[in-house]
């Protein structure tokens, strides 16, 4: 079927595609920055353990709190990703 399309619609579709690509790029950049931040936080925690000789019970409690926080953050990010693509 040979469709005749409005050039303004084609232009708008191209802009939409460009915006979607930019959003995907920025989401990937955000995930990478969050990964880097997490690595820095982990290194800081390890350094603190070594310098303060935190006991193993305290270390486990800190790790659990950190894991709970990560799970909450990751859930929120996934909700944002879902909401971003849900509108399409």
Secondary structure as UniProt FT lines:
FT   HELIX           7..52
FT   HELIX           56..86
//
